[in-house]
Amino acid sequence: MENEENWLPEIEEIAKRNEWAEQMGGAERVARQNSRDRLTIRERINTLVDDGSFREVGKLAGSGVYENGKIKSVTPNFYVMGLARIDGRDVAIGGEDFTVRGGTGSSQRRKGGQGGFVEDLAHEYRLPLINLIDGAGGAVTSLKRRGYASMPGVDDLSRSVELLGEVPVVASVLGAAAGGPAARAMLSHFSMMVRGNSQIFAAGPAVIERALGQKVTSEELGGASVAVDKAGSIDNAFDSEADCFEATRRFLSYMPQNVWSELPFKSCDDPVDRRDERLASIVPRNRRRAYDMRALIKMVVDLDSTFEIQPTFGKSLITVLARLNGHVVCVVANNPLHYGGALDVPGAQKMGHVTEM
């Protein structure tokens, strides 16, 4: 009679399901993730967003094990997502949980990834989208079950592409990213990775060895020296995940909430009539002599307001977000210290990327 008069059994089951979700892939796998100097997805979200602001969506989703009609355990979904605030601004945020099947998997209605519900939240509420990427894409078993590969399916990518014309999209590659997660990193306005501890590629070293007979490491195939410095497929590389999170905050501070909003204005103490006397001498009379364009830019814009995009790629050109009297500006400048400032192909690609941002 007691169970017929209250909902305590159901309440206890929901609490247990929440507990299983927070355990992620289990203590052993969480410890292994941390031993690689990588945070779990829940640690990443809690570190990046404002304290107490994360509201998870779909936390109870997962694969359950039942016995005599009663739940015994649940393996949580490999993707964690929801709504949060960063420096007081509402955002949609999500990422793969590497401790659950290496951040891989698929379902008929995905929480995250290209075509996932987190993108619908960003689209419907017109919120910046933050992708924290750490997964190897769909599993072979999922492909066999569906009977087809989702990449390069147009339907999967249509929402991801649409968002680029609606809201700021930021991607952080924080582990090894292949397949769909790698493609999602490309579909962003600003992307970054951790130097020496994250990689990105279409397929990993094992696939390369089987297909081409060549042995390469993950770092040689898609580390920052390749993806950031040489190819420019990822914008910036930082020394730690904490640096990536700080860069996310900095980048968003220059961006509007969406294309229907104004750029954020930030008042500053830099006097409007400030005149840096070094400007009189930094450009040499001899046109064959190079000078430091980055230093010149900092003399002109508001003090301590610069944020450089792709500093190690396309070095003949410098692209910087900054502020003038509190207003956001984008500075594009030739770099006299590299090829005398002559524009090359990587520099032209870099210019196209920042002007389309």
C-alpha positions in Angstrom: 0.0 0.0 0.0 2.8 2.3 0.8 4.2 2.3 -2.8 0.7 3.0 -4.1 0.4 6.1 -2.1 3.7 7.8 -3.0 6.3 8.0 -5.7 9.4 7.2 -3.6 10.5 4.2 -5.7 10.5 6.3 -8.9 12.2 9.2 -7.1 14.9 6.9 -5.8 15.4 5.4 -9.3 15.8 8.9 -10.8 18.4 9.8 -8.1 20.3 6.5 -8.9 20.2 7.2 -12.6 21.7 10.7 -11.9 24.4 9.1 -9.9 25.3 6.6 -12.7 25.5 9.5 -15.1 27.9 11.4 -12.9 30.1 8.4 -12.6 30.6 8.5 -16.4 32.7 5.6 -17.5 33.7 4.6 -14.0 36.5 5.5 -11.5 39.2 3.6 -13.4 38.5 5.2 -16.7 38.2 8.7 -15.2 41.5 8.2 -13.4 43.1 7.1 -16.7 41.7 10.2 -18.4 43.2 12.5 -15.7 46.5 10.7 -15.8 46.9 12.0 -19.4 46.6 15.6 -18.2 43.1 15.6 -19.6 39.9 16.6 -17.7 36.7 14.7 -18.0 33.9 16.4 -19.9 32.1 17.3 -16.7 35.3 18.8 -15.3 35.8 20.8 -18.5 32.3 22.2 -18.5 32.5 23.1 -14.8 35.9 24.8 -15.2 34.8 26.9 -18.2 31.4 28.1 -17.3 30.2 30.4 -14.5 29.9 28.6 -11.2 26.6 26.9 -10.8 25.3 27.9 -14.2 25.3 24.6 -16.1 21.9 23.1 -16.7 22.3 19.7 -18.2 19.9 18.4 -20.8 19.4 14.6 -21.3 21.4 13.6 -18.3 19.5 10.4 -17.8 19.9 9.1 -21.4 21.9 5.9 -21.7 21.8 2.1 -22.1 20.2 0.3 -19.2 20.6 -3.2 -17.9 17.4 -4.7 -16.4 16.7 -7.7 -14.2 13.2 -8.9 -13.6 11.9 -5.6 -15.0 14.0 -3.5 -12.6 16.9 -1.3 -13.6 20.3 -2.6 -12.4 22.7 -0.2 -14.1 23.0 2.4 -16.8 25.9 3.2 -19.1 25.4 6.9 -19.7 25.3 8.5 -23.2 28.7 9.4 -24.4 27.8 13.1 -24.9 27.2 15.6 -22.1 25.4 18.9 -23.0 23.2 21.7 -21.8 22.9 25.4 -21.2 25.2 27.5 -19.2 26.7 31.0 -18.8 30.2 32.2 -19.6 31.0 35.6 -18.1 27.3 36.1 -17.6 26.4 35.3 -21.2 24.0 32.4 -22.1 25.6 29.6 -24.2 24.9 26.1 -25.4 27.8 23.8 -24.5 28.6 20.1 -24.9 31.2 17.6 -25.6 32.1 13.9 -25.8 32.8 11.9 -22.6 35.9 10.0 -23.5 35.5 7.7 -20.5 32.4 6.2 -22.1 33.4 4.2 -25.2 36.2 6.6 -26.0 33.6 9.3 -26.8 32.1 7.3 -29.7 28.6 6.2 -30.4 25.4 7.0 -32.2 21.7 7.0 -31.7 18.6 7.9 -33.7 18.3 11.3 -31.9 21.7 12.5 -30.8 22.3 14.8 -27.8 25.4 16.3 -29.5 27.7 16.3 -32.5 26.7 17.5 -35.9 22.9 17.4 -36.1 22.6 16.9 -32.4 20.2 18.5 -29.9 22.8 20.9 -28.6 22.9 22.5 -32.0 19.1 22.8 -32.0 19.4 24.7 -28.7 22.0 27.1 -30.1 19.8 27.6 -33.2 16.4 28.0 -31.5 17.6 30.2 -28.6 20.2 32.1 -30.8 23.1 31.2 -28.4 26.8 30.9 -28.9 27.8 27.2 -29.3 30.8 25.8 -27.4 32.1 22.4 -28.7 34.5 20.6 -26.4 35.8 17.8 -28.7 37.4 14.6 -27.5 36.1 11.6 -29.5 36.9 9.4 -32.4 33.5 9.6 -34.2 30.9 7.0 -34.9 31.6 3.3 -34.1 31.7 0.6 -36.8 28.9 -1.2 -35.0 26.7 1.8 -35.3 27.4 2.0 -39.0 26.5 -1.6 -39.5 23.3 -1.2 -37.5 22.2 1.9 -39.7 23.5 0.4 -42.9 25.2 3.6 -44.0 27.9 6.1 -42.9 26.7 9.5 -41.7 29.7 11.3 -43.2 29.6 13.1 -45.5 25.8 13.1 -45.1 24.4 16.5 -45.9 21.6 16.1 -43.5 24.0 15.7 -40.5 25.9 18.8 -41.4 23.1 21.2 -42.5 22.5 22.5 -38.9 26.2 22.8 -38.2 26.7 24.9 -41.4 23.5 26.9 -40.7 24.8 27.9 -37.2 27.9 29.6 -38.8 25.6 32.3 -40.1 23.7 32.7 -36.9 25.8 32.5 -33.7 29.5 32.4 -32.7 30.7 28.8 -32.7 33.9 27.9 -30.8 35.6 24.5 -30.8 38.3 23.2 -28.5 40.0 19.9 -29.5 41.0 18.5 -26.2 42.0 14.9 -27.1 42.3 12.8 -30.2 39.5 13.8 -32.7 38.7 11.8 -35.8 35.7 11.4 -38.1 32.6 13.5 -37.1 34.2 15.3 -34.2 37.1 16.4 -36.4 34.7 17.7 -39.0 32.9 19.6 -36.3 36.1 21.3 -35.3 36.3 22.7 -38.8 32.8 24.0 -38.7 33.5 26.8 -36.2 34.5 30.5 -36.2 37.4 29.9 -33.8 39.1 26.6 -33.0 41.9 25.6 -30.8 43.8 22.6 -29.4 46.3 21.7 -26.7 49.9 21.5 -28.0 51.4 18.1 -27.4 48.2 16.6 -25.9 45.5 16.7 -28.6 45.4 15.7 -32.2 42.9 15.9 -35.1 42.7 13.8 -38.3 40.2 12.2 -40.6 41.3 8.7 -39.4 43.9 7.6 -36.9 47.3 6.0 -37.2 45.9 2.4 -37.2 43.8 3.2 -40.3 46.8 4.8 -42.0 49.0 1.7 -41.4 46.3 -0.7 -42.7 45.6 1.5 -45.8 49.1 2.7 -46.7 51.5 0.5 -44.8 53.0 3.6 -43.1 53.5 3.8 -39.3 52.9 7.3 -37.9 52.1 8.6 -34.4 49.0 10.6 -33.6 51.2 13.6 -33.0 52.9 13.3 -36.4 49.6 12.8 -38.1 47.5 15.5 -36.5 49.3 17.3 -33.7 49.4 21.1 -33.4 52.6 21.4 -35.5 50.6 19.9 -38.4 47.0 21.1 -37.8 47.8 24.6 -36.5 51.3 25.6 -37.7 51.4 24.0 -41.1 47.8 23.4 -42.3 46.0 26.1 -40.5 42.9 23.8 -40.1 42.9 24.7 -36.4 43.4 28.3 -35.5 45.4 28.5 -32.3 47.3 26.1 -30.0 47.7 26.5 -26.3 49.8 24.8 -23.6 46.9 23.5 -21.5 43.2 23.0 -21.4 43.0 25.9 -18.9 44.5 28.2 -21.6 42.0 27.0 -24.1 39.1 27.9 -21.7 40.6 31.3 -21.1 40.9 31.8 -24.9 37.2 30.8 -25.3 36.2 33.5 -22.8 38.4 36.1 -24.6 37.1 35.3 -28.0 33.5 35.4 -26.9 34.1 38.8 -25.4 34.6 40.2 -28.9 31.6 38.5 -30.4 27.9 39.4 -30.4 25.4 37.0 -28.9 24.1 36.3 -32.4 23.9 38.0 -35.8 20.9 39.9 -34.7 22.8 41.5 -31.8 25.3 44.3 -31.5 28.9 43.8 -30.9 29.8 44.1 -27.2 31.1 47.5 -26.1 33.6 47.5 -23.2 34.5 50.7 -21.5 38.2 51.3 -20.9 40.5 53.6 -19.0 42.7 54.1 -22.1 42.4 57.9 -22.8 40.8 58.6 -26.2 43.6 61.2 -26.9 46.5 58.8 -26.0 49.4 59.2 -28.4 52.2 56.7 -28.2 55.4 58.6 -29.0 57.0 55.4 -30.3 54.8 55.7 -33.4 57.1 58.4 -34.6 60.0 56.1 -35.0 58.8 52.5 -35.3 58.4 52.6 -39.1 61.9 53.1 -40.5 62.6 55.6 -43.3 64.6 52.8 -45.1 61.9 50.7 -46.8 64.2 47.7 -46.8 64.3 47.5 -43.1 61.6 45.4 -41.3 59.8 46.5 -38.2 57.5 44.9 -35.6 53.9 45.2 -36.9 52.5 43.5 -33.8 54.1 46.2 -31.6 52.6 48.9 -33.8 49.1 47.5 -33.6 49.3 47.5 -29.8 50.3 51.1 -29.8 47.2 52.1 -31.8 44.4 50.0 -30.3 43.1 50.1 -26.7 45.8 49.0 -24.2 45.8 45.2 -23.5 42.9 44.6 -25.9 44.5 42.5 -28.6 43.6 38.8 -29.3 45.5 37.3 -32.2 44.0 34.7 -34.5 46.3 32.1 -36.1 49.6 33.5 -35.0 51.6 30.6 -36.2 50.0 30.1 -39.6 50.2 32.4 -42.6 52.9 34.4 -41.0 53.1 37.0 -43.8 49.8 38.4 -42.4 48.7 39.3 -38.9 45.0 39.1 -37.9 44.0 40.5 -34.6 40.8 41.2 -32.7 41.0 44.3 -30.7 39.2 47.4 -29.4 39.3 51.1 -30.3 37.7 53.3 -27.6 35.9 50.2 -26.4 34.5 49.2 -29.8 35.4 45.8 -31.3 37.6 45.9 -34.4 39.4 43.4 -36.6 42.9 44.4 -37.6 44.5 42.8 -40.7 48.1 43.8 -41.4 51.1 42.7 -43.4 54.0 41.4 -41.4 57.3 43.0 -42.5 59.2 40.4 -40.4 58.1 37.6 -42.7 58.9 37.7 -46.4 58.9 41.5 -46.1 55.1 41.4 -45.6 54.5 39.9 -49.1 51.2 38.1 -49.1 51.5 34.3 -49.7 48.9 31.6 -50.1 48.6 30.7 -46.4 48.3 34.4 -45.6 45.5 34.8 -48.1 43.7 31.9 -46.6 44.1 33.4 -43.2 42.7 36.7 -44.4 39.7 35.0 -45.9 39.0 33.1 -42.6 39.1 36.2 -40.4 37.0 38.4 -42.7 34.3 35.7 -42.9 34.3 35.2 -39.1 
